[in-house]
Amino acid sequence: MGKSTSSYKPQKRADGRWSIRLMVDGESVYIYGKTQSEVRDRLKTKLKEIEDAKSAKITDVLKADKITVEQWARSCLETYSSVGVRNSTYGGYLSIINTHLSDRFGKMKLSEVTNACVQDYISKKARSKANPDGLGEKSLINIRNYLSLIFNQAIKNGILLRNPASGVKIPKSGVKETIALSVDEEHRLLEAARNYPRPIMFAVVFALYTGCRKGEILGLQWKDIDFDEGIIHITKQFTRQFNKDTSADNSTVLGLSEPKTKFSIRDVYMFDSFAKELKAYKDKMIDWKKENRFNHSEEDFVFVGTKNKPIEPRIFYKYYQEVMEIAGIEDANFHTLRHTFTTRCIENGMDILMVSRTLGHSNISTTLNKYSHLLPKHQKACMEKLEAIYY
């Protein structure tokens, strides 16, 4: 730059603020402040940034003064993520942009973002006693990681010198206690599902006896079930995902995809009574297909709609709500069945590692964190078993 900060003369604007104009590579850059002192301090910082950027061979440093975090995030989404990530990941990135980068933080210029303001943003979003509806740690990690991703891309593109999301800490926001059905509620729900006129609600029985996720259940094909060995092979899920092939933010498509994580690919063992009931359900569905002139194939989905095709999840959920109403149960979504299965496992002494593997959790700590409130009872049951051995 060559000039010292004293070479620049602040000018007072009509709105009362002060400004300084400097030229960088033939382009005008304006520095603003409430006072002459403030604008000079900002000028000093800007000159240092420009010198550092030139030393580091940053080629497009002025772009950071012109583009907001949200604008840059959307640019990265269309330029890089649209060709390099799965639909579900793309949808997750878009959700972060629409939900978290459309507010004050997202309107900041890239050059204005500091490590401190990213930390402050993440901390304010965290769930706490003062903010019980805030975000859990997993959601906060996703936001931080996405910010880090786009800032790193800005570094690669010669726009930023450093990543302001680097080193940002995730607050301990606590884990919401999982809700499970009581034994009585579970029995009522099982009865309601078994007697429901639409066979597809056997999926409720399936969930309560295996702990599988809804997408995993709806994605099951008969070839995935080995009745000889009593094993269910979980290798995929059926979900509604974001459609990258359109420009609309709310366009989605239904289809099979890889499970939630690599640990979700697993074998779930069936106890004998359930295996027999599932086999009876299969026989019932084969008879139904014959009556409706559908050919049965092991490629068929286990749970289908009236046209022997995968069912739209929203229609499936409508039937589920009707079953819940018949059972007299309120405020229990389908995921509650997974929590109920887990609760019964722990209450009856199943090893926590085996519970974690059956659920397809990526880490046993996930299981421990979600179900820690059940561990005292689990420990008591284990000690009682020891008593039976020693006495």
C-alpha contacts under 8 A as a table, 3 or more apart, distances in Angstrom:
res1	aa1	res2	aa2	distance
1	M	24	V	7.94
1	M	47	L	7.61
1	M	51	E	7.47
3	K	7	S	6.17
4	S	7	S	5.48
4	S	8	Y	7.63
5	T	8	Y	5.68
5	T	40	R	7.02
5	T	43	L	7.01
5	T	44	K	6.36
6	S	9	K	7.23
8	Y	20	I	6.71
8	Y	21	R	7.73
8	Y	22	L	7.80
9	K	20	I	6.50
10	P	18	W	6.06
10	P	19	S	5.39
10	P	20	I	4.94
10	P	36	Q	6.33
10	P	39	V	7.41
10	P	40	R	7.74
11	Q	18	W	5.47
11	Q	19	S	5.33
11	Q	20	I	6.36
12	K	16	G	6.35
12	K	17	R	5.92
12	K	18	W	4.48
12	K	19	S	6.48
13	R	16	G	5.38
13	R	17	R	5.40
13	R	18	W	5.82
13	R	19	S	7.10
14	A	17	R	7.42
16	G	34	K	7.38
17	R	32	Y	6.88
17	R	33	G	5.84
17	R	34	K	4.82
17	R	35	T	6.72
18	W	32	Y	5.73
18	W	33	G	5.30
18	W	34	K	5.94
18	W	35	T	5.97
18	W	36	Q	6.06
18	W	39	V	6.58
19	S	30	Y	6.57
19	S	31	I	5.36
19	S	32	Y	4.44
19	S	33	G	6.38
19	S	39	V	6.46
20	I	30	Y	5.69
20	I	31	I	5.16
20	I	32	Y	6.73
20	I	39	V	7.19
20	I	43	L	7.64
21	R	28	S	6.57
21	R	29	V	5.73
21	R	30	Y	4.63
21	R	31	I	6.46
22	L	28	S	5.82
22	L	29	V	5.32
22	L	30	Y	6.49
23	M	26	G	5.85
23	M	27	E	5.37
23	M	28	S	4.67
23	M	29	V	6.02
24	V	27	E	5.19
24	V	28	S	6.41
24	V	29	V	6.93
31	I	39	V	6.41
31	I	42	R	6.83
31	I	43	L	6.31
32	Y	39	V	5.58
32	Y	42	R	7.76
33	G	36	Q	6.96
33	G	38	E	5.33
33	G	39	V	4.44
33	G	42	R	7.70
34	K	38	E	6.46
34	K	39	V	7.18
35	T	38	E	5.15
35	T	39	V	6.27
36	Q	39	V	5.24
36	Q	40	R	6.17
37	S	40	R	5.20
37	S	41	D	6.26
38	E	41	D	5.14
38	E	42	R	6.26
39	V	42	R	5.06
39	V	43	L	6.06
40	R	43	L	4.91
40	R	44	K	6.18
41	D	44	K	5.13
41	D	45	T	6.36
42	R	45	T	5.04
42	R	46	K	6.09
43	L	46	K	5.00
43	L	47	L	6.09
44	K	47	L	5.26
44	K	48	K	6.28
45	T	48	K	5.17
45	T	49	E	6.22
46	K	49	E	4.98
46	K	50	I	6.19
47	L	50	I	5.10
47	L	51	E	6.20
48	K	51	E	5.15
48	K	52	D	6.06
49	E	52	D	5.10
49	E	53	A	5.98
50	I	53	A	4.99
50	I	54	K	6.16
50	I	61	V	7.26
51	E	54	K	5.13
51	E	55	S	6.18
52	D	55	S	5.05
52	D	56	A	6.13
52	D	161	L	7.82
53	A	56	A	5.05
53	A	57	K	5.94
53	A	58	I	4.83
53	A	59	T	7.74
53	A	61	V	6.79
53	A	160	L	7.92
53	A	161	L	6.19
54	K	57	K	4.81
54	K	58	I	5.76
54	K	59	T	7.54
55	S	58	I	7.63
56	A	161	L	7.48
57	K	158	G	7.67
58	I	61	V	6.15
58	I	158	G	4.53
58	I	159	I	6.43
58	I	160	L	7.20
58	I	161	L	6.85
59	T	157	N	7.94
59	T	158	G	4.92
59	T	159	I	6.81
60	D	63	K	5.73
60	D	64	A	7.76
60	D	157	N	7.64
60	D	158	G	5.27
60	D	159	I	4.86
61	V	64	A	5.79
61	V	65	D	7.75
61	V	158	G	6.67
61	V	159	I	4.71
61	V	160	L	6.36
62	L	65	D	5.41
62	L	66	K	6.97
62	L	159	I	7.36
63	K	66	K	5.13
63	K	67	I	6.21
63	K	159	I	6.21
64	A	67	I	5.74
64	A	68	T	7.77
64	A	109	K	6.39
64	A	110	L	4.80
64	A	111	S	4.83
64	A	159	I	5.85
64	A	160	L	6.78
65	D	109	K	5.77
65	D	110	L	6.45
65	D	111	S	5.38
65	D	112	E	7.71
66	K	109	K	6.43
66	K	110	L	7.84
67	I	71	Q	6.14
67	I	72	W	6.41
67	I	109	K	5.50
67	I	110	L	6.32
68	T	71	Q	5.11
68	T	72	W	6.12
68	T	106	G	6.49
68	T	107	K	5.40
68	T	108	M	5.27
68	T	109	K	4.06
68	T	110	L	5.59
69	V	72	W	5.18
69	V	73	A	6.02
69	V	101	L	7.27
69	V	105	F	7.52
69	V	106	G	4.89
69	V	107	K	6.26
69	V	108	M	6.03
69	V	109	K	6.00
69	V	110	L	5.57
70	E	73	A	5.00
70	E	74	R	6.22
70	E	97	I	6.64
70	E	101	L	5.48
70	E	102	S	6.53
70	E	106	G	4.73
70	E	107	K	6.37
71	Q	74	R	5.26
71	Q	75	S	6.16
72	W	75	S	4.96
72	W	76	C	6.13
72	W	150	I	7.49
73	A	76	C	5.14
73	A	77	L	6.13
73	A	97	I	6.99
73	A	150	I	6.20
74	R	77	L	4.91
74	R	78	E	6.32
74	R	97	I	7.45
75	S	78	E	5.41
75	S	79	T	5.99
76	C	79	T	5.11
76	C	80	Y	5.46
76	C	81	S	6.63
76	C	150	I	6.67
76	C	153	Q	7.78
77	L	80	Y	5.75
77	L	81	S	4.73
77	L	82	S	6.09
77	L	90	Y	7.59
77	L	93	Y	7.52
77	L	94	L	7.61
78	E	81	S	6.10
78	E	82	S	5.26
79	T	82	S	6.44
79	T	83	V	7.68
80	Y	83	V	5.98
80	Y	84	G	6.17
81	S	84	G	5.02
81	S	85	V	5.53
81	S	90	Y	6.37
82	S	85	V	6.63
82	S	90	Y	6.91
82	S	244	K	6.73
85	V	89	T	6.08
85	V	90	Y	6.21
86	R	89	T	5.23
86	R	90	Y	6.16
87	N	90	Y	5.01
87	N	91	G	6.06
87	N	241	Q	6.27
87	N	242	F	5.60
87	N	243	N	6.54
87	N	244	K	6.43
88	S	91	G	5.06
88	S	92	G	6.21
88	S	241	Q	5.61
88	S	242	F	6.19
89	T	92	G	4.96
89	T	93	Y	6.28
90	Y	93	Y	5.15
90	Y	94	L	6.24
90	Y	242	F	7.26
90	Y	244	K	7.57
91	G	94	L	5.05
91	G	95	S	6.10
91	G	241	Q	7.17
91	G	242	F	5.15
92	G	95	S	5.06
92	G	96	I	6.37
93	Y	96	I	5.19
93	Y	97	I	6.39
93	Y	146	Y	7.18
94	L	97	I	5.09
94	L	98	N	6.13
94	L	249	D	7.78
95	S	98	N	5.15
95	S	99	T	5.77
95	S	100	H	7.91
96	I	99	T	5.24
96	I	100	H	5.31
96	I	101	L	6.70
96	I	143	I	6.62
97	I	100	H	5.58
97	I	101	L	4.68
97	I	102	S	6.51
98	N	101	L	6.09
98	N	102	S	5.73
99	T	102	S	6.40
100	H	103	D	6.52
100	H	106	G	7.46
101	L	104	R	7.70
101	L	105	F	6.32
101	L	106	G	4.13
101	L	107	K	7.52
102	S	105	F	7.57
102	S	106	G	5.31
102	S	107	K	6.96
103	D	106	G	5.47
103	D	107	K	6.51
104	R	107	K	5.22
104	R	108	M	6.77
105	F	108	M	5.51
105	F	121	Y	7.43
108	M	112	E	6.24
108	M	113	V	6.85
109	K	112	E	5.26
109	K	113	V	6.87
110	L	113	V	5.56
110	L	160	L	7.83
111	S	160	L	7.50
113	V	117	C	6.47
113	V	118	V	7.16
113	V	164	P	6.53
114	T	117	C	5.35
114	T	118	V	6.43
114	T	164	P	5.13
114	T	165	A	7.87
115	N	118	V	5.26
115	N	119	Q	6.16
115	N	164	P	4.36
115	N	165	A	5.72
115	N	166	S	7.21
115	N	167	G	7.92
115	N	168	V	6.98
116	A	119	Q	5.07
116	A	120	D	6.07
117	C	120	D	4.91
117	C	121	Y	6.06
118	V	121	Y	5.08
118	V	122	I	6.24
118	V	164	P	7.03
118	V	165	A	6.17
118	V	168	V	7.16
119	Q	122	I	5.23
119	Q	123	S	6.05
119	Q	165	A	7.69
119	Q	168	V	5.49
119	Q	169	K	6.87
120	D	123	S	5.12
120	D	124	K	6.15
121	Y	124	K	5.35
121	Y	125	K	6.41
122	I	125	K	5.24
122	I	126	A	6.50
122	I	140	L	6.58
122	I	144	R	7.52
122	I	170	I	7.16
122	I	171	P	7.98
123	S	126	A	5.36
123	S	170	I	7.27
123	S	171	P	6.23
125	K	134	G	5.61
125	K	135	L	5.91
125	K	140	L	7.63
126	A	131	N	7.43
126	A	134	G	5.03
126	A	135	L	4.84
126	A	136	G	6.29
126	A	137	E	7.38
126	A	140	L	7.10
126	A	171	P	6.62
126	A	173	S	5.83
127	R	130	A	7.93
127	R	131	N	5.38
127	R	132	P	5.30
127	R	133	D	6.06
127	R	134	G	3.71
127	R	135	L	4.91
127	R	136	G	5.83
127	R	173	S	4.96
127	R	174	G	7.32
128	S	131	N	4.77
128	S	132	P	5.25
128	S	133	D	7.95
128	S	134	G	6.81
128	S	173	S	5.67
128	S	174	G	7.47
129	K	132	P	5.44
131	N	134	G	5.41
135	L	139	S	6.06
135	L	140	L	6.47
135	L	173	S	7.60
136	G	139	S	5.58
136	G	140	L	6.38
136	G	173	S	5.77
136	G	174	G	7.03
136	G	175	V	7.00
137	E	140	L	5.04
137	E	141	I	6.06
137	E	170	I	6.70
137	E	171	P	7.16
137	E	172	K	6.81
137	E	173	S	6.08
137	E	174	G	7.64
138	K	141	I	5.11
138	K	142	N	6.27
139	S	142	N	5.07
139	S	143	I	6.36
140	L	143	I	5.14
140	L	144	R	6.18
140	L	170	I	6.72
141	I	144	R	5.10
141	I	145	N	5.94
141	I	170	I	6.75
142	N	145	N	5.16
142	N	146	Y	6.10
143	I	146	Y	5.20
143	I	147	L	6.21
144	R	147	L	5.14
144	R	148	S	6.13
144	R	165	A	6.67
144	R	168	V	7.49
145	N	148	S	5.00
145	N	149	L	6.11
146	Y	149	L	4.89
146	Y	150	I	6.41
147	L	150	I	5.37
147	L	151	F	6.10
147	L	165	A	6.42
148	S	151	F	5.14
148	S	152	N	5.96
148	S	163	N	6.66
148	S	164	P	7.64
148	S	165	A	5.25
148	S	166	S	6.66
149	L	152	N	5.28
149	L	153	Q	6.33
150	I	153	Q	4.96
150	I	154	A	6.30
151	F	154	A	4.94
151	F	155	I	6.39
151	F	160	L	7.46
151	F	162	R	7.90
151	F	163	N	5.45
151	F	164	P	7.30
151	F	165	A	7.53
152	N	155	I	5.00
152	N	156	K	6.34
152	N	162	R	7.81
152	N	163	N	6.04
153	Q	156	K	4.99
153	Q	157	N	6.14
154	A	157	N	4.98
154	A	158	G	6.30
154	A	159	I	5.12
154	A	160	L	5.52
155	I	158	G	5.20
155	I	159	I	5.64
155	I	160	L	4.67
155	I	161	L	5.87
155	I	162	R	6.58
155	I	163	N	7.38
156	K	159	I	7.60
157	N	160	L	7.87
158	G	161	L	7.50
160	L	163	N	7.40
163	N	166	S	5.57
165	A	168	V	5.63
175	V	369	N	6.93
175	V	370	K	6.69
176	K	370	K	7.56
177	E	370	K	6.70
177	E	371	Y	7.55
177	E	373	H	7.68
178	T	339	H	6.71
178	T	370	K	6.54
178	T	371	Y	7.13
179	I	336	T	6.40
179	I	339	H	6.67
179	I	340	T	7.66
180	A	336	T	5.75
180	A	337	L	7.10
180	A	339	H	5.34
180	A	340	T	4.43
180	A	343	T	6.87
181	L	184	D	7.90
181	L	185	E	5.68
181	L	186	E	5.82
181	L	336	T	7.30
181	L	337	L	7.54
181	L	340	T	5.59
182	S	185	E	5.10
182	S	186	E	6.08
182	S	340	T	7.91
183	V	186	E	5.04
183	V	187	H	6.27
184	D	187	H	5.22
184	D	188	R	6.33
185	E	188	R	5.09
185	E	189	L	6.10
185	E	327	A	7.55
185	E	329	I	7.07
186	E	189	L	5.08
186	E	190	L	6.12
187	H	190	L	5.12
187	H	191	E	6.25
188	R	191	E	5.23
188	R	192	A	6.20
188	R	327	A	5.34
188	R	328	G	7.97
189	L	192	A	5.03
189	L	193	A	6.06
189	L	323	V	7.25
189	L	324	M	6.67
189	L	327	A	5.16
189	L	329	I	7.95
190	L	193	A	5.18
190	L	194	R	6.10
190	L	204	V	7.28
190	L	205	V	6.03
191	E	194	R	5.24
191	E	195	N	6.23
191	E	327	A	7.86
192	A	195	N	5.30
192	A	196	Y	5.97
192	A	323	V	5.93
192	A	324	M	7.75
192	A	326	I	6.27
192	A	327	A	5.71
193	A	196	Y	5.16
193	A	201	M	5.53
193	A	202	F	6.10
193	A	204	V	6.36
193	A	205	V	6.93
193	A	323	V	6.07
194	R	199	P	7.96
194	R	201	M	7.28
194	R	202	F	6.25
194	R	205	V	7.57
196	Y	199	P	7.01
196	Y	201	M	6.79
196	Y	323	V	7.01
198	R	201	M	6.22
199	P	202	F	5.86
199	P	285	M	8.00
200	I	203	A	6.01
200	I	303	F	5.53
200	I	304	V	6.57
200	I	305	G	7.42
201	M	204	V	5.60
201	M	205	V	7.61
201	M	319	Y	7.32
201	M	320	Y	6.95
201	M	323	V	7.96
202	F	205	V	5.18
202	F	206	F	6.30
202	F	281	Y	7.87
203	A	206	F	4.78
203	A	207	A	6.09
203	A	217	I	7.14
203	A	303	F	7.09
204	V	207	A	5.15
204	V	208	L	6.26
204	V	320	Y	7.86
204	V	337	L	7.62
205	V	208	L	5.23
205	V	209	Y	6.19
206	F	209	Y	5.31
206	F	210	T	6.04
206	F	211	G	7.91
206	F	212	C	7.89
206	F	217	I	7.90
207	A	210	T	5.31
207	A	211	G	5.12
207	A	212	C	5.53
207	A	213	R	7.29
207	A	214	K	7.70
207	A	217	I	7.58
207	A	337	L	6.00
207	A	338	R	6.35
207	A	341	F	7.65
208	L	211	G	5.88
208	L	337	L	5.34
208	L	338	R	6.49
208	L	340	T	6.78
208	L	341	F	5.28
209	Y	270	M	7.95
209	Y	274	F	7.31
209	Y	341	F	6.38
210	T	268	V	7.01
210	T	269	Y	7.99
210	T	270	M	7.33
210	T	338	R	7.81
210	T	341	F	6.85
210	T	358	T	8.00
211	G	337	L	6.90
211	G	338	R	4.32
211	G	339	H	7.35
211	G	340	T	7.90
211	G	341	F	5.28
211	G	342	T	6.72
211	G	358	T	7.65
211	G	359	L	6.24
212	C	216	E	6.26
212	C	217	I	6.37
212	C	338	R	6.34
212	C	359	L	6.69
213	R	216	E	5.20
213	R	217	I	6.27
213	R	335	H	6.86
213	R	338	R	6.78
214	K	217	I	5.13
214	K	218	L	6.18
214	K	334	F	7.03
214	K	335	H	7.26
215	G	218	L	5.21
215	G	219	G	6.00
215	G	237	Q	4.71
215	G	238	F	4.78
215	G	239	T	5.63
216	E	219	G	5.11
216	E	220	L	6.39
216	E	234	I	6.78
216	E	236	K	6.22
216	E	237	Q	4.29
216	E	238	F	6.42
216	E	259	P	7.37
217	I	220	L	5.41
217	I	237	Q	7.31
217	I	238	F	7.93
217	I	303	F	7.73
218	L	237	Q	6.94
218	L	238	F	5.68
218	L	301	F	7.47
218	L	302	V	7.40
218	L	303	F	6.02
218	L	310	P	7.18
218	L	311	I	7.72
219	G	236	K	6.24
219	G	237	Q	4.65
219	G	238	F	4.43
219	G	256	L	6.57
219	G	301	F	6.83
219	G	302	V	7.98
219	G	310	P	7.95
220	L	224	D	6.42
220	L	234	I	7.45
220	L	236	K	7.58
220	L	237	Q	7.51
220	L	301	F	5.69
220	L	302	V	5.71
220	L	303	F	7.53
221	Q	224	D	5.47
221	Q	225	I	7.51
221	Q	298	E	6.73
221	Q	299	E	5.69
221	Q	300	D	5.45
221	Q	301	F	4.12
221	Q	302	V	5.17
222	W	225	I	5.55
222	W	297	S	7.92
222	W	298	E	4.85
222	W	299	E	6.23
222	W	300	D	6.18
222	W	301	F	6.26
222	W	302	V	5.67
223	K	226	D	7.38
223	K	298	E	4.99
223	K	299	E	6.13
224	D	232	I	5.95
224	D	233	H	5.05
224	D	234	I	7.16
225	I	230	G	7.71
225	I	231	I	6.10
225	I	232	I	4.63
225	I	233	H	6.26
226	D	229	E	5.64
226	D	230	G	5.70
226	D	231	I	5.18
226	D	232	I	6.23
226	D	233	H	7.89
227	F	230	G	4.73
227	F	231	I	6.62
227	F	275	A	6.93
227	F	279	K	7.65
228	D	231	I	7.99
230	G	269	Y	5.85
230	G	270	M	5.35
230	G	271	F	7.43
230	G	272	D	7.56
230	G	275	A	6.59
231	I	267	D	6.23
231	I	268	V	5.67
231	I	269	Y	4.60
231	I	270	M	6.01
232	I	267	D	5.56
232	I	268	V	5.04
232	I	269	Y	6.25
232	I	270	M	7.33
233	H	265	I	7.74
233	H	266	R	6.18
233	H	267	D	4.69
233	H	268	V	6.54
234	I	264	S	7.24
234	I	265	I	5.38
234	I	266	R	5.31
234	I	267	D	6.00
234	I	268	V	7.41
235	T	258	E	6.94
235	T	259	P	6.54
235	T	264	S	7.54
235	T	265	I	4.88
235	T	266	R	6.89
236	K	256	L	6.48
236	K	257	S	5.67
236	K	258	E	4.77
236	K	259	P	4.87
236	K	265	I	7.36
237	Q	256	L	5.49
237	Q	257	S	5.52
237	Q	258	E	6.20
237	Q	259	P	5.42
238	F	254	L	7.12
238	F	255	G	5.47
238	F	256	L	4.50
238	F	257	S	6.46
239	T	254	L	5.71
239	T	255	G	5.89
239	T	256	L	6.59
239	T	257	S	7.53
239	T	313	P	7.55
240	R	252	T	6.16
240	R	253	V	5.45
240	R	254	L	4.38
240	R	255	G	6.61
240	R	313	P	7.81
241	Q	252	T	5.19
241	Q	253	V	5.40
241	Q	254	L	6.25
241	Q	255	G	7.58
242	F	250	N	7.33
242	F	251	S	6.06
242	F	252	T	4.33
242	F	253	V	6.36
243	N	246	T	6.26
243	N	251	S	5.48
243	N	252	T	4.70
243	N	253	V	5.78
244	K	247	S	7.39
246	T	251	S	6.90
248	A	251	S	5.50
254	L	312	E	7.83
258	E	261	T	7.77
259	P	262	K	6.94
259	P	264	S	5.73
259	P	265	I	6.54
260	K	264	S	6.13
261	T	264	S	5.26
261	T	265	I	7.46
261	T	362	S	6.99
262	K	265	I	5.65
262	K	362	S	7.69
263	F	266	R	6.81
263	F	357	R	7.96
263	F	360	G	5.29
263	F	361	H	6.26
263	F	362	S	5.23
264	S	359	L	7.50
264	S	360	G	4.22
264	S	361	H	6.65
264	S	362	S	7.42
265	I	360	G	7.04
266	R	357	R	7.72
266	R	358	T	7.49
266	R	360	G	6.66
267	D	358	T	7.47
268	V	358	T	5.94
270	M	274	F	6.35
270	M	275	A	5.78
271	F	274	F	5.65
271	F	275	A	6.24
272	D	275	A	5.03
272	D	276	K	6.25
273	S	276	K	5.26
273	S	277	E	6.31
274	F	277	E	4.94
274	F	278	L	6.02
275	A	278	L	5.09
275	A	279	K	6.13
276	K	279	K	5.07
276	K	280	A	6.24
277	E	280	A	5.04
277	E	281	Y	6.25
278	L	281	Y	4.94
278	L	282	K	6.26
279	K	282	K	5.00
279	K	283	D	6.33
280	A	283	D	5.10
280	A	284	K	6.17
281	Y	284	K	4.98
281	Y	285	M	6.20
282	K	285	M	5.07
282	K	286	I	6.22
282	K	302	V	7.79
283	D	286	I	5.10
283	D	287	D	6.34
284	K	287	D	5.21
284	K	288	W	6.25
285	M	288	W	4.87
285	M	289	K	6.16
286	I	289	K	5.11
286	I	290	K	6.37
286	I	296	H	6.26
287	D	290	K	5.14
287	D	291	E	6.30
288	W	291	E	5.12
288	W	292	N	6.26
289	K	292	N	5.05
289	K	293	R	5.82
289	K	294	F	4.63
289	K	295	N	6.45
289	K	296	H	6.69
289	K	308	N	7.74
290	K	293	R	4.96
290	K	294	F	5.79
290	K	295	N	6.86
290	K	296	H	7.97
291	E	294	F	7.74
294	F	308	N	7.40
296	H	300	D	7.00
297	S	300	D	5.32
300	D	308	N	7.85
300	D	309	K	7.95
301	F	304	V	6.13
301	F	308	N	7.96
301	F	309	K	7.22
301	F	310	P	6.52
303	F	310	P	6.87
303	F	311	I	7.47
304	V	307	K	7.49
304	V	308	N	5.20
304	V	309	K	5.16
304	V	310	P	4.78
304	V	311	I	5.39
305	G	308	N	5.45
305	G	309	K	5.61
305	G	310	P	6.09
305	G	311	I	4.87
306	T	309	K	7.35
311	I	315	I	7.05
311	I	316	F	6.47
312	E	315	I	5.40
312	E	316	F	6.28
313	P	316	F	4.88
313	P	317	Y	6.07
314	R	317	Y	5.05
314	R	318	K	6.31
315	I	318	K	5.03
315	I	319	Y	6.59
316	F	319	Y	5.33
316	F	320	Y	6.33
317	Y	320	Y	4.79
317	Y	321	Q	6.15
318	K	321	Q	5.24
318	K	322	E	6.49
319	Y	322	E	5.11
319	Y	323	V	6.41
320	Y	323	V	5.10
320	Y	324	M	6.26
320	Y	334	F	7.75
321	Q	324	M	4.98
321	Q	325	E	6.19
322	E	325	E	5.07
322	E	326	I	6.29
323	V	326	I	5.07
323	V	327	A	6.23
324	M	327	A	5.02
324	M	328	G	6.18
324	M	329	I	5.34
324	M	330	E	7.00
325	E	328	G	4.98
325	E	329	I	5.99
325	E	330	E	7.23
326	I	329	I	7.82
329	I	332	A	7.11
332	A	335	H	7.84
332	A	336	T	5.69
333	N	336	T	5.43
333	N	337	L	7.70
334	F	337	L	5.67
334	F	338	R	7.59
335	H	338	R	5.27
335	H	339	H	6.69
336	T	339	H	5.01
336	T	340	T	6.08
337	L	340	T	4.89
337	L	341	F	6.19
338	R	341	F	5.18
338	R	342	T	6.31
339	H	342	T	5.09
339	H	343	T	6.07
340	T	343	T	5.04
340	T	344	R	6.26
341	F	344	R	5.28
341	F	345	C	6.30
342	T	345	C	5.04
342	T	346	I	6.30
342	T	355	V	6.95
343	T	346	I	5.29
343	T	347	E	5.97
343	T	371	Y	7.78
343	T	374	L	7.45
344	R	347	E	5.05
344	R	348	N	6.08
345	C	348	N	5.32
345	C	349	G	6.48
345	C	350	M	5.34
345	C	355	V	7.05
346	I	349	G	5.15
346	I	350	M	5.33
346	I	351	D	7.40
346	I	352	I	7.22
346	I	355	V	7.67
346	I	374	L	7.10
346	I	375	L	7.66
346	I	378	H	6.02
347	E	350	M	7.65
347	E	374	L	7.38
347	E	377	K	6.76
347	E	378	H	5.90
347	E	381	A	7.86
348	N	378	H	7.58
348	N	381	A	7.65
349	G	378	H	5.91
349	G	381	A	6.34
349	G	382	C	6.63
350	M	354	M	6.96
350	M	355	V	6.70
351	D	354	M	5.31
351	D	355	V	6.32
352	I	355	V	4.93
352	I	356	S	6.15
352	I	364	I	7.65
352	I	367	T	7.60
352	I	368	L	7.72
353	L	356	S	5.07
353	L	357	R	6.24
353	L	364	I	6.32
354	M	357	R	5.06
354	M	358	T	6.03
355	V	358	T	5.15
355	V	359	L	6.21
355	V	367	T	7.78
356	S	359	L	5.23
356	S	360	G	6.16
356	S	361	H	5.46
356	S	363	N	7.41
356	S	364	I	5.66
356	S	367	T	5.80
357	R	360	G	5.06
357	R	361	H	6.36
358	T	361	H	7.96
361	H	364	I	6.76
361	H	366	T	6.60
361	H	367	T	6.94
362	S	366	T	7.38
363	N	366	T	5.53
363	N	367	T	7.31
364	I	367	T	5.23
364	I	368	L	6.32
365	S	368	L	4.89
365	S	369	N	5.91
366	T	369	N	5.25
366	T	370	K	6.22
367	T	370	K	5.31
367	T	371	Y	6.03
367	T	372	S	7.93
368	L	371	Y	5.35
368	L	372	S	5.21
369	N	372	S	5.45
370	K	373	H	7.97
371	Y	374	L	5.62
371	Y	375	L	7.07
372	S	375	L	5.25
373	H	376	P	7.08
374	L	377	K	5.74
374	L	378	H	6.41
375	L	378	H	4.77
375	L	379	Q	5.99
376	P	379	Q	5.11
376	P	380	K	6.24
377	K	380	K	5.04
377	K	381	A	6.24
378	H	381	A	5.16
378	H	382	C	6.29
379	Q	382	C	5.08
379	Q	383	M	6.22
380	K	383	M	5.14
380	K	384	E	6.24
381	A	384	E	5.11
381	A	385	K	6.41
382	C	385	K	5.13
382	C	386	L	6.45
383	M	386	L	4.98
383	M	387	E	6.26
384	E	387	E	4.96
384	E	388	A	6.41
385	K	388	A	5.11
385	K	389	I	6.60
386	L	389	I	5.11
386	L	390	Y	6.30
387	E	390	Y	5.21
387	E	391	Y	5.67
388	A	391	Y	5.46
